[in-house]
Amino acid sequence: MTIAKDSLTFVPVGVGTAVIEDSAVIEGTTVWLDSPEAVLDFVERDDVDECVVIARGGTTTFLTPALVAGPKGILTLQGAPTSHLGIVSREYGIPCIMSVQFTTGETNERGEVVPTDGTIVRLDIANPPRGVVLAQGEESGAIETSGPTNTEVADDTAPIPTDGNGVPGGNAGHEIMAARLTTGVLDLSDESLIRDLTTAEANDLLDYYGWNLWDILAARISEGESGLIPRQEYEVMGTFMQWQRHPRFHRMITEAVGVDGLREIGAKARHEIGTKVNPLHIWAAGVPSALGRAIAVELGLQAPGDRADDLKGAMQFTRRLYRGMWNDNGPMFTSARNYHAPLLDDEWVTRFIDEKTVLPDDPQARRAFQRFNGSTQLASFLLHFDCRNGVADTGPYPLPNGGWALVRDHILNDPGYPWADAVGDLPWSVTLVMFFEGDEAINSRVVDIGTMFTEPANYLKHLTSYAVYLREREDTPVSEIRVLREDELEPIAIRAEKGAAALYPRIAGMSKREKVLAGSHVYYTDFVGTIGKAAGVWDQMLADGFYDLDETIAQGYGPIVEEGRALELLGRFWASNEGMIHL
């Protein structure tokens, strides 16, 4: 394909991985954003919608104000389409190429090659996963963007990624892992839920945990630096804190409600929308405890055989919640169920169909819905310190007359966070139901932490109808959850954007320690506090010293953050089963 416009020629200057497919001409002026201050200055410009922003990493929250402002495109030096920025740029419909290696530009103090600000570039994302960046150059004849360049991206001939034990992801990987297990611990039988796990069962589950974690997160680990929130540090620190403290609260909750009570709590994922009792929080009731244990062992704070009962208890805690979520005695993980999680009761699906709004054949109406989807999701990400604790997908839900639906919760205002006053005028949550009833073949895959990925990635261009629901407060009765009128969407999107705009400089003004501990607070609180609230023992947990964390922080903060071990531990323990030490 010849790239020429009038007498100007566009020459390839970099290749990366395209997030979505688009055959349109995407052209703009580059702006390098390498600090929160640069982002805030950028959004004051008059030509934001004509700019292609370049950032270092693939995290969402760093570019929050820029995403809201609506640039022409996004380029990053690090990251993958499965990273948070990849996900949110897809929801906004902003063209994005990630992990671009530029061959032309200025070399900065970190040795990174970046086009000079003001360079006019084009983004060729017509043939994903390959994305090509072209810049205006001297007239030199035809340029073929489909040919090889100095940088290549993965293609169909590339080796299939595998975990540390050579196991691939997806259904094939699950089958291999399931065949290796020596017990039936993946199946949620009544008998297995009412007793303690055996050591063999615990070790089997640890092995599956390691593969499942890699399957979910390995690609996202490469998303790189945030520039705003030190998430690698807080993920390791928060997980360490969970292991040190959560098992006592697992026992408290279980003693209060019993095995059947935990199953009933897990069932909230079937009976309610706009709730944090969802696949992510159920998964995270157990897996992070095992990771935190490995961190404690690595730091020399305990031996592998210590606290075996605590680990087995955390595993049973999450298995019982999973049983309630699925309402059958099949396997606990979504990865064992063909990556499908159509959890909600049929009554909900019937209601969604009855209350849906058909999307008119109008680009402006589609853009308005994408703005609502992107703005509320972005506000949720920022409130939860760049993690998915406030976003949850379930589905696909087959529709009676063909097609399918995706259901997505965005938690917008959790008052349990000290910084939530910045979004205090937002409701607790909105739930978006998206219908795809056309003839286009869209393959969907939901991973255990409640994230849906599709092929093609830009599934929203095939959206045919939608319904949006409001839950005003966390304790709003299900009977009072209401569908939003079409004219109510834009005001909420504006409020979400204003809330994110207020929260961004507040986070940017925190010290690194404050940011790490705030992110750790999200992990530490959400993954057991959500279940404690559902069990009616949250006040008891607080009275029992839930936030008395001085000793725990003192044990972990120095080696994890100050000694800089977070990235090493994250790479080893999150990307392989090395973090799942057998009993």
Summary of the structure (lengths in Angstrom):
residues: 583
radius of gyration: 23.5
end to end distance: 58.4
largest distance: 76.2
contacts: 2045
relative contact order: 0.14
helix: 46%
strand: 19%
